Amino acid sequence: MADSNSFTSHLIELRSRLLNSLIFIFIVFVISYIFAEYIYNFLVQPYAEAVKDDSGTRRLIFTALHETFITYIKLAFFSSIFLGSPVLLIQIYKFIAPGLYKNEKKALLPYLISTPILFLLGALLVYYLVMPLAIKFFLSFETLGTNTSLPIQLEAKVNEYLSLIMRLIFAFGISFQLPILLNLLARIGVVNSDYLKKRRRYVIVIIFALAAILTPPDPITQVGLAIPLLLLYELSIFTVKFIERKKEKENPDNA
């Protein structure tokens, strides 16, 4: 009976924490929709910077009456997930923390801190490097008109541009969680540093294949995702090796 009451209380606590997270995300969604125009201006900035030196007039267009409204809804949803995810992680940590030993809490805390930081690094890479380079690449296919042909000029749609940059931010942010995943697998004994070193050739192929799936069909964004992931994989090998050495010092008899 006591176990049943304890299980019920845990479910109630979990529901409460998830509900609090959803309420926070909803509040952020409402606020984000109110300030959607400012979020729009921020996300459009890479495009504006990439084309500011062009002699022609650049603009973003929409071709449906409801397109801007739907776009603002997407921006608000994007912002609420982006800003609400750390709160959700904190609530999950607070739920499981009472059942952990002190050393387990100490081991888990760096991952809790690193997760949003790595996601933010991926987002910053997209915003400041990948998108400007990709835009320049796509614009290079424009042609001037002649007496026998019409010019080819980009007329980017608001919805398509914002969908692209938001998709890339999430793709890079989630992909940048690779060190977290590999280190957690190492802690529970699924992989070790030698295993990761021996599988490096296969991982390179997998990373480039993953980059091709998650990004548009252009070399800029694909390489822009693949190279950081390869560097993060190498960093993961180093950190896993560090974890192994730490375990050996703590348990010299098992070394």
C-alpha positions, 0 to 999 in steps of 0.5 A, spaced: 500 500 500 505 504 501 509 503 495 502 504 491 501 511 494 509 513 493 508 511 486 501 515 485 505 521 489 511 520 484 506 521 478 502 527 481 509 530 482 511 528 474 504 531 472 505 537 476 512 539 473 510 537 466 504 542 467 508 547 469 513 547 464 507 547 459 504 553 462 511 556 461 512 554 454 505 557 453 506 564 456 513 564 452 508 562 446 504 568 447 509 573 448 513 571 442 507 572 438 506 579 441 513 580 439 513 576 433 515 582 428 522 583 432 523 575 432 522 576 424 527 581 424 532 578 428 532 571 423 532 575 417 538 579 419 543 574 416 539 574 409 539 582 409 547 582 411 548 577 405 545 582 400 546 589 403 551 590 398 547 588 392 545 593 387 538 590 386 533 591 390 532 585 395 525 583 398 522 577 402 515 576 399 509 572 401 504 569 396 498 568 400 493 572 404 494 568 411 502 566 410 504 572 414 500 570 420 501 563 419 509 565 419 508 569 426 505 563 429 511 558 427 515 564 429 512 564 436 512 556 437 519 556 435 521 561 440 517 557 445 520 551 444 527 554 444 526 558 450 522 553 454 526 547 453 531 549 458 526 549 463 523 543 461 530 540 463 530 543 469 523 540 471 525 533 469 532 534 473 528 536 479 523 530 479 529 525 478 534 528 483 531 526 490 532 519 487 539 520 486 545 519 490 550 525 491 555 523 486 550 521 481 547 528 482 554 531 481 555 527 475 549 529 471 549 536 473 554 537 467 550 534 462 544 538 464 548 545 463 552 542 457 545 540 453 542 547 452 549 550 451 551 546 445 544 547 442 545 554 443 552 553 439 549 550 434 544 555 433 549 561 433 553 557 428 547 557 423 546 564 424 552 567 424 556 562 419 552 557 415 546 561 413 550 567 410 555 562 406 549 558 404 545 565 402 551 567 398 552 560 394 544 560 392 545 567 390 551 565 385 546 562 381 542 568 379 543 571 372 543 577 368 538 578 362 540 578 355 536 580 349 535 573 348 533 571 355 530 573 361 534 574 368 534 569 373 533 573 380 531 570 387 525 572 390 525 569 397 518 567 400 518 569 407 515 563 410 520 558 406 526 562 408 524 562 416 522 555 415 529 554 412 533 557 418 529 555 424 529 547 421 537 548 420 537 551 428 534 545 430 538 540 426 544 543 428 542 544 435 540 537 436 546 534 432 550 538 437 548 533 443 552 528 440 558 529 445 552 528 451 550 522 448 556 519 447 558 520 454 552 518 457 553 511 453 560 511 456 558 512 463 553 506 462 558 502 459 555 501 452 561 504 448 569 506 450 574 510 447 577 505 444 571 503 440 569 510 438 576 510 435 576 504 431 569 506 428 571 513 426 571 511 419 564 509 419 562 515 423 565 519 418 560 516 413 554 516 417 555 524 419 556 526 412 549 522 410 546 525 416 548 532 414 545 530 407 538 528 410 538 534 415 540 540 411 538 542 404 541 539 398 547 544 398 554 543 400 555 549 404 550 547 409 552 540 409 559 541 410 557 546 415 554 541 419 558 535 418 565 538 420 563 541 427 560 534 428 566 530 426 570 535 431 565 534 436 566 526 435 573 527 436 572 531 442 567 526 445 573 521 444 577 525 449 572 526 454 570 519 454 577 517 455 577 522 461 571 519 464 575 512 463 581 515 467 577 518 472 574 511 473 580 507 474 583 512 479 576 511 483 576 504 482 584 502 482 582 494 483 577 494 477 583 497 472 
